[in-house]
Amino acid sequence: MLHPLIYQQIKTELKMLNTPYCIVSIPLLIETQHTDFIDKILVIDCPVSQQIARVKQRDTVPESQILSIINSQVSRPHRLAAADDIIDNTKTILELAPQVKTLHNSYLLFSSTQP
């Protein structure tokens, strides 16, 4: 019930932007299949085991709840197949930074070629 309202609000706010590009964080983008206004899908990826470990470290929730949430989402292979770009989030922030910089430059180039 909320997804249509949320997507409409996102579209409204995107129209008001004056930037080379914008990254919209939509956790259930692939599940809701509302990609009609998205130029590229970026997936920040790490193995499920690492997702579980990170949530356990951050939150005090049982592993069964973490798995329930993960299992309600599209599978990792499905998400990776839908991606135009992937950031490998298995390493340190120092190792992540060059990936982000490369992607930023790629998006600047992409946006400059769009009408």
Biopython code that builds the backbone (N, CA, C, O; Angstrom):
import numpy as np
from Bio.PDB.StructureBuilder import StructureBuilder

atoms = [
    (1, "MET", "N", (0.811, -1.179, 0.000)),
    (1, "MET", "CA", (0.000, 0.000, 0.000)),
    (1, "MET", "C", (0.871, 1.267, 0.000)),
    (1, "MET", "O", (0.523, 2.272, -0.619)),
    (2, "LEU", "N", (1.988, 1.200, 0.692)),
    (2, "LEU", "CA", (2.847, 2.377, 0.770)),
    (2, "LEU", "C", (3.779, 2.539, -0.429)),
    (2, "LEU", "O", (4.169, 3.656, -0.769)),
    (3, "HIS", "N", (4.135, 1.427, -1.069)),
    (3, "HIS", "CA", (5.111, 1.506, -2.160)),
    (3, "HIS", "C", (4.722, 2.497, -3.258)),
    (3, "HIS", "O", (5.574, 3.281, -3.676)),
    (4, "PRO", "N", (3.487, 2.500, -3.743)),
    (4, "PRO", "CA", (3.149, 3.492, -4.786)),
    (4, "PRO", "C", (3.354, 4.934, -4.320)),
    (4, "PRO", "O", (3.826, 5.775, -5.086)),
    (5, "LEU", "N", (3.004, 5.214, -3.083)),
    (5, "LEU", "CA", (3.181, 6.576, -2.555)),
    (5, "LEU", "C", (4.661, 6.932, -2.423)),
    (5, "LEU", "O", (5.074, 8.050, -2.731)),
    (6, "ILE", "N", (5.435, 5.981, -1.968)),
    (6, "ILE", "CA", (6.872, 6.212, -1.808)),
    (6, "ILE", "C", (7.525, 6.446, -3.165)),
    (6, "ILE", "O", (8.314, 7.377, -3.326)),
    (7, "TYR", "N", (7.196, 5.598, -4.144)),
    (7, "TYR", "CA", (7.782, 5.757, -5.471)),
    (7, "TYR", "C", (7.368, 7.076, -6.106)),
    (7, "TYR", "O", (8.177, 7.713, -6.781)),
    (8, "GLN", "N", (6.133, 7.494, -5.904)),
    (8, "GLN", "CA", (5.694, 8.787, -6.451)),
    (8, "GLN", "C", (6.473, 9.932, -5.817)),
    (8, "GLN", "O", (6.859, 10.876, -6.506)),
    (9, "GLN", "N", (6.705, 9.856, -4.519)),
    (9, "GLN", "CA", (7.475, 10.892, -3.829)),
    (9, "GLN", "C", (8.917, 10.920, -4.340)),
    (9, "GLN", "O", (9.481, 11.995, -4.543)),
    (10, "ILE", "N", (9.511, 9.752, -4.546)),
    (10, "ILE", "CA", (10.874, 9.692, -5.089)),
    (10, "ILE", "C", (10.920, 10.360, -6.460)),
    (10, "ILE", "O", (11.810, 11.167, -6.732)),
    (11, "LYS", "N", (9.968, 10.026, -7.316)),
    (11, "LYS", "CA", (9.935, 10.601, -8.668)),
    (11, "LYS", "C", (9.774, 12.121, -8.615)),
    (11, "LYS", "O", (10.410, 12.842, -9.384)),
    (12, "THR", "N", (8.939, 12.598, -7.723)),
    (12, "THR", "CA", (8.734, 14.039, -7.565)),
    (12, "THR", "C", (10.030, 14.721, -7.143)),
    (12, "THR", "O", (10.397, 15.759, -7.692)),
    (13, "GLU", "N", (10.715, 14.143, -6.176)),
    (13, "GLU", "CA", (11.962, 14.742, -5.698)),
    (13, "GLU", "C", (13.063, 14.666, -6.742)),
    (13, "GLU", "O", (13.885, 15.577, -6.840)),
    (14, "LEU", "N", (13.091, 13.596, -7.522)),
    (14, "LEU", "CA", (14.110, 13.479, -8.578)),
    (14, "LEU", "C", (13.961, 14.584, -9.619)),
    (14, "LEU", "O", (14.956, 15.087, -10.141)),
    (15, "LYS", "N", (12.723, 14.961, -9.922)),
    (15, "LYS", "CA", (12.473, 16.011, -10.911)),
    (15, "LYS", "C", (13.019, 17.360, -10.454)),
    (15, "LYS", "O", (13.300, 18.223, -11.286)),
    (16, "MET", "N", (13.172, 17.552, -9.161)),
    (16, "MET", "CA", (13.628, 18.831, -8.622)),
    (16, "MET", "C", (15.152, 18.922, -8.516)),
    (16, "MET", "O", (15.681, 19.987, -8.199)),
    (17, "LEU", "N", (15.851, 17.840, -8.772)),
    (17, "LEU", "CA", (17.305, 17.829, -8.624)),
    (17, "LEU", "C", (18.002, 18.546, -9.768)),
    (17, "LEU", "O", (17.532, 18.557, -10.906)),
    (18, "ASN", "N", (19.120, 19.135, -9.435)),
    (18, "ASN", "CA", (19.978, 19.746, -10.434)),
    (18, "ASN", "C", (21.407, 19.268, -10.164)),
    (18, "ASN", "O", (22.267, 20.044, -9.749)),
    (19, "THR", "N", (21.636, 17.996, -10.405)),
    (19, "THR", "CA", (22.929, 17.361, -10.160)),
    (19, "THR", "C", (23.270, 16.468, -11.347)),
    (19, "THR", "O", (22.377, 16.082, -12.102)),
    (20, "PRO", "N", (24.537, 16.135, -11.522)),
    (20, "PRO", "CA", (24.891, 15.249, -12.638)),
    (20, "PRO", "C", (24.209, 13.881, -12.539)),
    (20, "PRO", "O", (23.780, 13.315, -13.545)),
    (21, "TYR", "N", (24.120, 13.368, -11.330)),
    (21, "TYR", "CA", (23.423, 12.098, -11.119)),
    (21, "TYR", "C", (22.988, 12.009, -9.667)),
    (21, "TYR", "O", (23.406, 12.796, -8.818)),
    (22, "CYS", "N", (22.146, 11.037, -9.413)),
    (22, "CYS", "CA", (21.621, 10.830, -8.067)),
    (22, "CYS", "C", (21.527, 9.332, -7.814)),
    (22, "CYS", "O", (21.105, 8.570, -8.683)),
    (23, "ILE", "N", (21.917, 8.926, -6.634)),
    (23, "ILE", "CA", (21.749, 7.528, -6.228)),
    (23, "ILE", "C", (20.567, 7.476, -5.276)),
    (23, "ILE", "O", (20.540, 8.167, -4.257)),
    (24, "VAL", "N", (19.596, 6.651, -5.621)),
    (24, "VAL", "CA", (18.411, 6.483, -4.789)),
    (24, "VAL", "C", (18.520, 5.114, -4.126)),
    (24, "VAL", "O", (18.610, 4.092, -4.806)),
    (25, "SER", "N", (18.511, 5.101, -2.821)),
    (25, "SER", "CA", (18.612, 3.841, -2.083)),
    (25, "SER", "C", (17.211, 3.253, -1.920)),
    (25, "SER", "O", (16.381, 3.783, -1.182)),
    (26, "ILE", "N", (16.968, 2.152, -2.623)),
    (26, "ILE", "CA", (15.658, 1.501, -2.587)),
    (26, "ILE", "C", (15.878, 0.033, -2.243)),
    (26, "ILE", "O", (16.164, -0.773, -3.128)),
    (27, "PRO", "N", (15.747, -0.320, -0.968)),
    (27, "PRO", "CA", (16.051, -1.690, -0.546)),
    (27, "PRO", "C", (15.269, -2.779, -1.283)),
    (27, "PRO", "O", (15.813, -3.859, -1.512)),
    (28, "LEU", "N", (14.039, -2.538, -1.653)),
    (28, "LEU", "CA", (13.225, -3.573, -2.304)),
    (28, "LEU", "C", (12.958, -3.256, -3.773)),
    (28, "LEU", "O", (11.912, -3.626, -4.307)),
    (29, "LEU", "N", (13.885, -2.582, -4.423)),
    (29, "LEU", "CA", (13.692, -2.189, -5.817)),
    (29, "LEU", "C", (13.414, -3.390, -6.713)),
    (29, "LEU", "O", (12.458, -3.375, -7.488)),
    (30, "ILE", "N", (14.216, -4.400, -6.617)),
    (30, "ILE", "CA", (14.056, -5.565, -7.493)),
    (30, "ILE", "C", (12.785, -6.342, -7.132)),
    (30, "ILE", "O", (12.076, -6.829, -8.013)),
    (31, "GLU", "N", (12.513, -6.450, -5.858)),
    (31, "GLU", "CA", (11.310, -7.171, -5.417)),
    (31, "GLU", "C", (10.030, -6.489, -5.889)),
    (31, "GLU", "O", (9.067, -7.161, -6.256)),
    (32, "THR", "N", (10.016, -5.154, -5.881)),
    (32, "THR", "CA", (8.802, -4.423, -6.268)),
    (32, "THR", "C", (8.726, -4.172, -7.766)),
    (32, "THR", "O", (7.678, -3.777, -8.279)),
    (33, "GLN", "N", (9.821, -4.398, -8.465)),
    (33, "GLN", "CA", (9.878, -4.275, -9.925)),
    (33, "GLN", "C", (9.490, -2.872, -10.412)),
    (33, "GLN", "O", (8.824, -2.730, -11.438)),
    (34, "HIS", "N", (9.905, -1.851, -9.682)),
    (34, "HIS", "CA", (9.646, -0.460, -10.071)),
    (34, "HIS", "C", (10.924, 0.173, -10.599)),
    (34, "HIS", "O", (11.408, 1.165, -10.055)),
    (35, "THR", "N", (11.458, -0.401, -11.648)),
    (35, "THR", "CA", (12.727, 0.095, -12.185)),
    (35, "THR", "C", (12.540, 1.015, -13.386)),
    (35, "THR", "O", (13.518, 1.406, -14.023)),
    (36, "ASP", "N", (11.299, 1.364, -13.700)),
    (36, "ASP", "CA", (11.007, 2.149, -14.898)),
    (36, "ASP", "C", (11.669, 3.525, -14.907)),
    (36, "ASP", "O", (11.894, 4.078, -15.984)),
    (37, "PHE", "N", (11.980, 4.083, -13.770)),
    (37, "PHE", "CA", (12.567, 5.426, -13.708)),
    (37, "PHE", "C", (14.036, 5.386, -13.281)),
    (37, "PHE", "O", (14.631, 6.423, -12.987)),
    (38, "ILE", "N", (14.603, 4.205, -13.249)),
    (38, "ILE", "CA", (15.988, 4.010, -12.821)),
    (38, "ILE", "C", (16.856, 3.754, -14.052)),
    (38, "ILE", "O", (16.531, 2.899, -14.876)),
    (39, "ASP", "N", (17.950, 4.488, -14.177)),
    (39, "ASP", "CA", (18.859, 4.290, -15.312)),
    (39, "ASP", "C", (19.800, 3.116, -15.103)),
    (39, "ASP", "O", (20.100, 2.377, -16.041)),
    (40, "LYS", "N", (20.263, 2.947, -13.878)),
    (40, "LYS", "CA", (21.198, 1.868, -13.561)),
    (40, "LYS", "C", (20.875, 1.312, -12.178)),
    (40, "LYS", "O", (20.442, 2.034, -11.281)),
    (41, "ILE", "N", (21.095, 0.022, -12.036)),
    (41, "ILE", "CA", (20.916, -0.616, -10.729)),
    (41, "ILE", "C", (22.297, -0.923, -10.172)),
    (41, "ILE", "O", (23.086, -1.642, -10.785)),
    (42, "LEU", "N", (22.572, -0.365, -9.002)),
    (42, "LEU", "CA", (23.825, -0.589, -8.295)),
    (42, "LEU", "C", (23.538, -1.508, -7.118)),
    (42, "LEU", "O", (22.655, -1.233, -6.305)),
    (43, "VAL", "N", (24.282, -2.588, -7.033)),
    (43, "VAL", "CA", (24.148, -3.502, -5.909)),
    (43, "VAL", "C", (25.427, -3.444, -5.084)),
    (43, "VAL", "O", (26.531, -3.572, -5.614)),
    (44, "ILE", "N", (25.260, -3.251, -3.789)),
    (44, "ILE", "CA", (26.372, -3.321, -2.846)),
    (44, "ILE", "C", (26.333, -4.749, -2.310)),
    (44, "ILE", "O", (25.376, -5.136, -1.640)),
    (45, "ASP", "N", (27.363, -5.525, -2.604)),
    (45, "ASP", "CA", (27.286, -6.966, -2.390)),
    (45, "ASP", "C", (28.317, -7.498, -1.400)),
    (45, "ASP", "O", (29.454, -7.032, -1.323)),
    (46, "CYS", "N", (27.864, -8.494, -0.649)),
    (46, "CYS", "CA", (28.740, -9.333, 0.156)),
    (46, "CYS", "C", (28.009, -10.656, 0.364)),
    (46, "CYS", "O", (26.789, -10.714, 0.215)),
    (47, "PRO", "N", (28.732, -11.709, 0.705)),
    (47, "PRO", "CA", (28.081, -13.001, 0.916)),
    (47, "PRO", "C", (27.073, -12.953, 2.075)),
    (47, "PRO", "O", (27.192, -12.138, 2.990)),
    (48, "VAL", "N", (26.102, -13.830, 2.007)),
    (48, "VAL", "CA", (25.062, -13.893, 3.045)),
    (48, "VAL", "C", (25.693, -14.095, 4.421)),
    (48, "VAL", "O", (25.249, -13.492, 5.398)),
    (49, "SER", "N", (26.709, -14.927, 4.506)),
    (49, "SER", "CA", (27.353, -15.172, 5.804)),
    (49, "SER", "C", (27.913, -13.876, 6.396)),
    (49, "SER", "O", (27.860, -13.666, 7.607)),
    (50, "GLN", "N", (28.442, -13.022, 5.541)),
    (50, "GLN", "CA", (28.967, -11.740, 6.007)),
    (50, "GLN", "C", (27.827, -10.800, 6.388)),
    (50, "GLN", "O", (27.950, -10.040, 7.349)),
    (51, "GLN", "N", (26.717, -10.841, 5.647)),
    (51, "GLN", "CA", (25.543, -10.040, 6.014)),
    (51, "GLN", "C", (25.090, -10.416, 7.417)),
    (51, "GLN", "O", (24.849, -9.548, 8.256)),
    (52, "ILE", "N", (24.976, -11.709, 7.661)),
    (52, "ILE", "CA", (24.521, -12.199, 8.967)),
    (52, "ILE", "C", (25.470, -11.733, 10.067)),
    (52, "ILE", "O", (25.030, -11.235, 11.103)),
    (53, "ALA", "N", (26.765, -11.895, 9.843)),
    (53, "ALA", "CA", (27.751, -11.494, 10.851)),
    (53, "ALA", "C", (27.670, -9.994, 11.143)),
    (53, "ALA", "O", (27.777, -9.579, 12.297)),
    (54, "ARG", "N", (27.482, -9.192, 10.112)),
    (54, "ARG", "CA", (27.408, -7.741, 10.302)),
    (54, "ARG", "C", (26.148, -7.335, 11.064)),
    (54, "ARG", "O", (26.199, -6.458, 11.926)),
    (55, "VAL", "N", (25.024, -7.968, 10.748)),
    (55, "VAL", "CA", (23.786, -7.642, 11.473)),
    (55, "VAL", "C", (23.911, -8.063, 12.931)),
    (55, "VAL", "O", (23.488, -7.332, 13.826)),
    (56, "LYS", "N", (24.487, -9.237, 13.175)),
    (56, "LYS", "CA", (24.684, -9.695, 14.557)),
    (56, "LYS", "C", (25.557, -8.719, 15.337)),
    (56, "LYS", "O", (25.301, -8.450, 16.511)),
    (57, "GLN", "N", (26.578, -8.195, 14.688)),
    (57, "GLN", "CA", (27.481, -7.258, 15.342)),
    (57, "GLN", "C", (26.778, -5.924, 15.623)),
    (57, "GLN", "O", (27.040, -5.280, 16.639)),
    (58, "ARG", "N", (25.892, -5.519, 14.722)),
    (58, "ARG", "CA", (25.229, -4.219, 14.824)),
    (58, "ARG", "C", (23.990, -4.256, 15.717)),
    (58, "ARG", "O", (23.755, -3.336, 16.501)),
    (59, "ASP", "N", (23.199, -5.325, 15.595)),
    (59, "ASP", "CA", (21.909, -5.411, 16.283)),
    (59, "ASP", "C", (21.875, -6.618, 17.217)),
    (59, "ASP", "O", (22.658, -7.559, 17.087)),
    (60, "THR", "N", (20.959, -6.555, 18.143)),
    (60, "THR", "CA", (20.765, -7.706, 19.028)),
    (60, "THR", "C", (19.478, -8.417, 18.627)),
    (60, "THR", "O", (18.474, -8.369, 19.338)),
    (61, "VAL", "N", (19.530, -9.076, 17.479)),
    (61, "VAL", "CA", (18.385, -9.846, 17.014)),
    (61, "VAL", "C", (18.840, -11.285, 16.775)),
    (61, "VAL", "O", (19.995, -11.533, 16.426)),
    (62, "PRO", "N", (17.932, -12.215, 16.964)),
    (62, "PRO", "CA", (18.314, -13.616, 16.755)),
    (62, "PRO", "C", (18.615, -13.906, 15.283)),
    (62, "PRO", "O", (18.056, -13.280, 14.383)),
    (63, "GLU", "N", (19.505, -14.863, 15.062)),
    (63, "GLU", "CA", (19.877, -15.226, 13.700)),
    (63, "GLU", "C", (18.660, -15.660, 12.894)),
    (63, "GLU", "O", (18.602, -15.413, 11.690)),
    (64, "SER", "N", (17.695, -16.297, 13.530)),
    (64, "SER", "CA", (16.490, -16.732, 12.816)),
    (64, "SER", "C", (15.746, -15.539, 12.213)),
    (64, "SER", "O", (15.196, -15.641, 11.116)),
    (65, "GLN", "N", (15.729, -14.418, 12.920)),
    (65, "GLN", "CA", (15.082, -13.211, 12.402)),
    (65, "GLN", "C", (15.875, -12.630, 11.236)),
    (65, "GLN", "O", (15.296, -12.177, 10.248)),
    (66, "ILE", "N", (17.185, -12.645, 11.352)),
    (66, "ILE", "CA", (18.043, -12.155, 10.270)),
    (66, "ILE", "C", (17.806, -12.995, 9.015)),
    (66, "ILE", "O", (17.633, -12.456, 7.923)),
    (67, "LEU", "N", (17.798, -14.308, 9.179)),
    (67, "LEU", "CA", (17.577, -15.217, 8.046)),
    (67, "LEU", "C", (16.190, -15.033, 7.455)),
    (67, "LEU", "O", (16.020, -15.122, 6.239)),
    (68, "SER", "N", (15.207, -14.779, 8.286)),
    (68, "SER", "CA", (13.849, -14.553, 7.801)),
    (68, "SER", "C", (13.799, -13.328, 6.892)),
    (68, "SER", "O", (13.151, -13.345, 5.845)),
    (69, "ILE", "N", (14.485, -12.273, 7.300)),
    (69, "ILE", "CA", (14.523, -11.059, 6.488)),
    (69, "ILE", "C", (15.257, -11.326, 5.173)),
    (69, "ILE", "O", (14.781, -10.944, 4.104)),
    (70, "ILE", "N", (16.403, -11.973, 5.255)),
    (70, "ILE", "CA", (17.175, -12.274, 4.045)),
    (70, "ILE", "C", (16.370, -13.159, 3.100)),
    (70, "ILE", "O", (16.372, -12.938, 1.889)),
    (71, "ASN", "N", (15.688, -14.150, 3.644)),
    (71, "ASN", "CA", (14.910, -15.071, 2.814)),
    (71, "ASN", "C", (13.666, -14.439, 2.193)),
    (71, "ASN", "O", (13.095, -14.989, 1.252)),
    (72, "SER", "N", (13.247, -13.292, 2.713)),
    (72, "SER", "CA", (12.081, -12.604, 2.142)),
    (72, "SER", "C", (12.486, -11.729, 0.949)),
    (72, "SER", "O", (11.633, -11.211, 0.229)),
    (73, "GLN", "N", (13.781, -11.577, 0.757)),
    (73, "GLN", "CA", (14.289, -10.764, -0.341)),
    (73, "GLN", "C", (14.648, -11.664, -1.522)),
    (73, "GLN", "O", (14.731, -12.884, -1.381)),
    (74, "VAL", "N", (14.861, -11.045, -2.700)),
    (74, "VAL", "CA", (15.314, -11.848, -3.833)),
    (74, "VAL", "C", (16.684, -12.420, -3.489)),
    (74, "VAL", "O", (17.411, -11.874, -2.660)),
    (75, "SER", "N", (17.014, -13.507, -4.128)),
    (75, "SER", "CA", (18.279, -14.172, -3.836)),
    (75, "SER", "C", (19.460, -13.325, -4.291)),
    (75, "SER", "O", (19.329, -12.448, -5.144)),
    (76, "ARG", "N", (20.598, -13.606, -3.709)),
    (76, "ARG", "CA", (21.823, -12.898, -4.096)),
    (76, "ARG", "C", (22.104, -13.062, -5.593)),
    (76, "ARG", "O", (22.401, -12.070, -6.258)),
    (77, "PRO", "N", (22.022, -14.280, -6.148)),
    (77, "PRO", "CA", (22.249, -14.412, -7.598)),
    (77, "PRO", "C", (21.269, -13.589, -8.433)),
    (77, "PRO", "O", (21.656, -13.012, -9.449)),
    (78, "HIS", "N", (20.012, -13.531, -8.016)),
    (78, "HIS", "CA", (19.010, -12.734, -8.732)),
    (78, "HIS", "C", (19.375, -11.249, -8.677)),
    (78, "HIS", "O", (19.317, -10.546, -9.686)),
    (79, "ARG", "N", (19.749, -10.788, -7.491)),
    (79, "ARG", "CA", (20.120, -9.380, -7.301)),
    (79, "ARG", "C", (21.345, -9.040, -8.156)),
    (79, "ARG", "O", (21.377, -7.991, -8.800)),
    (80, "LEU", "N", (22.348, -9.916, -8.167)),
    (80, "LEU", "CA", (23.557, -9.666, -8.952)),
    (80, "LEU", "C", (23.260, -9.680, -10.447)),
    (80, "LEU", "O", (23.844, -8.909, -11.208)),
    (81, "ALA", "N", (22.353, -10.556, -10.866)),
    (81, "ALA", "CA", (21.982, -10.613, -12.285)),
    (81, "ALA", "C", (21.257, -9.345, -12.723)),
    (81, "ALA", "O", (21.359, -8.947, -13.883)),
    (82, "ALA", "N", (20.536, -8.714, -11.820)),
    (82, "ALA", "CA", (19.787, -7.492, -12.141)),
    (82, "ALA", "C", (20.678, -6.255, -12.133)),
    (82, "ALA", "O", (20.283, -5.203, -12.634)),
    (83, "ALA", "N", (21.867, -6.375, -11.571)),
    (83, "ALA", "CA", (22.745, -5.219, -11.386)),
    (83, "ALA", "C", (23.424, -4.779, -12.675)),
    (83, "ALA", "O", (23.861, -5.593, -13.488)),
    (84, "ASP", "N", (23.495, -3.464, -12.833)),
    (84, "ASP", "CA", (24.329, -2.886, -13.877)),
    (84, "ASP", "C", (25.742, -2.677, -13.340)),
    (84, "ASP", "O", (26.726, -2.786, -14.072)),
    (85, "ASP", "N", (25.818, -2.378, -12.054)),
    (85, "ASP", "CA", (27.088, -2.146, -11.375)),
    (85, "ASP", "C", (27.055, -2.828, -10.018)),
    (85, "ASP", "O", (26.009, -2.926, -9.377)),
    (86, "ILE", "N", (28.225, -3.300, -9.591)),
    (86, "ILE", "CA", (28.325, -4.002, -8.308)),
    (86, "ILE", "C", (29.521, -3.460, -7.553)),
    (86, "ILE", "O", (30.614, -3.328, -8.103)),
    (87, "ILE", "N", (29.302, -3.148, -6.293)),
    (87, "ILE", "CA", (30.402, -2.800, -5.397)),
    (87, "ILE", "C", (30.615, -3.989, -4.473)),
    (87, "ILE", "O", (29.689, -4.456, -3.810)),
    (88, "ASP", "N", (31.848, -4.468, -4.444)),
    (88, "ASP", "CA", (32.227, -5.579, -3.563)),
    (88, "ASP", "C", (32.454, -5.015, -2.165)),
    (88, "ASP", "O", (33.434, -4.314, -1.914)),
    (89, "ASN", "N", (31.540, -5.330, -1.271)),
    (89, "ASN", "CA", (31.583, -4.791, 0.088)),
    (89, "ASN", "C", (32.078, -5.837, 1.086)),
    (89, "ASN", "O", (31.549, -5.954, 2.191)),
    (90, "THR", "N", (33.095, -6.591, 0.682)),
    (90, "THR", "CA", (33.627, -7.629, 1.562)),
    (90, "THR", "C", (34.915, -7.195, 2.256)),
    (90, "THR", "O", (35.441, -7.913, 3.107)),
    (91, "LYS", "N", (35.414, -6.030, 1.892)),
    (91, "LYS", "CA", (36.726, -5.621, 2.377)),
    (91, "LYS", "C", (36.621, -4.396, 3.281)),
    (91, "LYS", "O", (35.538, -4.044, 3.749)),
    (92, "THR", "N", (37.740, -3.767, 3.513)),
    (92, "THR", "CA", (37.798, -2.598, 4.389)),
    (92, "THR", "C", (37.335, -1.350, 3.650)),
    (92, "THR", "O", (37.191, -1.353, 2.428)),
    (93, "ILE", "N", (37.106, -0.287, 4.406)),
    (93, "ILE", "CA", (36.708, 0.988, 3.812)),
    (93, "ILE", "C", (37.809, 1.504, 2.883)),
    (93, "ILE", "O", (37.515, 2.081, 1.835)),
    (94, "LEU", "N", (39.054, 1.302, 3.255)),
    (94, "LEU", "CA", (40.158, 1.745, 2.398)),
    (94, "LEU", "C", (40.145, 1.020, 1.056)),
    (94, "LEU", "O", (40.504, 1.605, 0.034)),
    (95, "GLU", "N", (39.741, -0.230, 1.050)),
    (95, "GLU", "CA", (39.658, -0.990, -0.198)),
    (95, "GLU", "C", (38.376, -0.663, -0.964)),
    (95, "GLU", "O", (38.312, -0.840, -2.181)),
    (96, "LEU", "N", (37.379, -0.196, -0.262)),
    (96, "LEU", "CA", (36.103, 0.169, -0.870)),
    (96, "LEU", "C", (36.188, 1.500, -1.616)),
    (96, "LEU", "O", (35.547, 1.677, -2.653)),
    (97, "ALA", "N", (36.968, 2.419, -1.094)),
    (97, "ALA", "CA", (37.057, 3.780, -1.645)),
    (97, "ALA", "C", (37.403, 3.818, -3.138)),
    (97, "ALA", "O", (36.758, 4.566, -3.873)),
    (98, "PRO", "N", (38.378, 3.058, -3.618)),
    (98, "PRO", "CA", (38.672, 3.120, -5.060)),
    (98, "PRO", "C", (37.511, 2.633, -5.928)),
    (98, "PRO", "O", (37.294, 3.152, -7.023)),
    (99, "GLN", "N", (36.771, 1.645, -5.444)),
    (99, "GLN", "CA", (35.598, 1.180, -6.192)),
    (99, "GLN", "C", (34.567, 2.296, -6.312)),
    (99, "GLN", "O", (33.995, 2.511, -7.381)),
    (100, "VAL", "N", (34.338, 2.997, -5.224)),
    (100, "VAL", "CA", (33.358, 4.084, -5.213)),
    (100, "VAL", "C", (33.815, 5.218, -6.135)),
    (100, "VAL", "O", (33.012, 5.780, -6.880)),
    (101, "LYS", "N", (35.105, 5.550, -6.079)),
    (101, "LYS", "CA", (35.626, 6.622, -6.936)),
    (101, "LYS", "C", (35.493, 6.253, -8.408)),
    (101, "LYS", "O", (35.092, 7.086, -9.221)),
    (102, "THR", "N", (35.819, 5.034, -8.752)),
    (102, "THR", "CA", (35.701, 4.575, -10.139)),
    (102, "THR", "C", (34.244, 4.639, -10.593)),
    (102, "THR", "O", (33.946, 5.095, -11.696)),
    (103, "LEU", "N", (33.357, 4.183, -9.743)),
    (103, "LEU", "CA", (31.936, 4.205, -10.080)),
    (103, "LEU", "C", (31.425, 5.640, -10.209)),
    (103, "LEU", "O", (30.648, 5.945, -11.113)),
    (104, "HIS", "N", (31.855, 6.509, -9.317)),
    (104, "HIS", "CA", (31.474, 7.922, -9.383)),
    (104, "HIS", "C", (31.874, 8.514, -10.741)),
    (104, "HIS", "O", (31.072, 9.176, -11.399)),
    (105, "ASN", "N", (33.105, 8.270, -11.143)),
    (105, "ASN", "CA", (33.576, 8.783, -12.439)),
    (105, "ASN", "C", (32.776, 8.186, -13.593)),
    (105, "ASN", "O", (32.465, 8.876, -14.564)),
    (106, "SER", "N", (32.453, 6.926, -13.484)),
    (106, "SER", "CA", (31.640, 6.266, -14.507)),
    (106, "SER", "C", (30.254, 6.894, -14.592)),
    (106, "SER", "O", (29.731, 7.099, -15.687)),
    (107, "TYR", "N", (29.662, 7.198, -13.448)),
    (107, "TYR", "CA", (28.331, 7.809, -13.434)),
    (107, "TYR", "C", (28.367, 9.243, -13.953)),
    (107, "TYR", "O", (27.429, 9.688, -14.616)),
    (108, "LEU", "N", (29.434, 9.961, -13.657)),
    (108, "LEU", "CA", (29.568, 11.306, -14.221)),
    (108, "LEU", "C", (29.637, 11.243, -15.743)),
    (108, "LEU", "O", (28.999, 12.038, -16.433)),
    (109, "LEU", "N", (30.401, 10.311, -16.254)),
    (109, "LEU", "CA", (30.510, 10.143, -17.699)),
    (109, "LEU", "C", (29.169, 9.734, -18.290)),
    (109, "LEU", "O", (28.740, 10.284, -19.304)),
    (110, "PHE", "N", (28.511, 8.775, -17.662)),
    (110, "PHE", "CA", (27.193, 8.308, -18.128)),
    (110, "PHE", "C", (26.192, 9.456, -18.151)),
    (110, "PHE", "O", (25.460, 9.625, -19.127)),
    (111, "SER", "N", (26.157, 10.244, -17.081)),
    (111, "SER", "CA", (25.174, 11.339, -17.002)),
    (111, "SER", "C", (25.439, 12.414, -18.060)),
    (111, "SER", "O", (24.512, 13.079, -18.522)),
    (112, "SER", "N", (26.692, 12.576, -18.436)),
    (112, "SER", "CA", (27.010, 13.605, -19.430)),
    (112, "SER", "C", (26.578, 13.188, -20.844)),
    (112, "SER", "O", (26.508, 14.026, -21.743)),
    (113, "THR", "N", (26.296, 11.925, -21.033)),
    (113, "THR", "CA", (25.868, 11.449, -22.355)),
    (113, "THR", "C", (24.361, 11.265, -22.456)),
    (113, "THR", "O", (23.847, 10.895, -23.511)),
    (114, "GLN", "N", (23.652, 11.524, -21.358)),
    (114, "GLN", "CA", (22.200, 11.353, -21.339)),
    (114, "GLN", "C", (21.500, 12.642, -21.761)),
    (114, "GLN", "O", (21.985, 13.736, -21.470)),
    (115, "PRO", "N", (20.357, 12.519, -22.449)),
    (115, "PRO", "CA", (19.616, 13.737, -22.864)),
    (115, "PRO", "C", (19.040, 14.494, -21.682)),
    (115, "PRO", "O", (18.398, 15.527, -21.864)),
]
sb = StructureBuilder()
sb.init_structure("model")
sb.init_model(0)
sb.init_chain("A")
sb.init_seg("    ")
for serial, (resi, resn, name, xyz) in enumerate(atoms, 1):
    if name == "N":
        sb.init_residue(resn, " ", resi, " ")
    sb.init_atom(name, np.array(xyz, "f"), 0.0, 1.0, " ", f" {name:<3s}", serial, name[0])
structure = sb.get_structure()
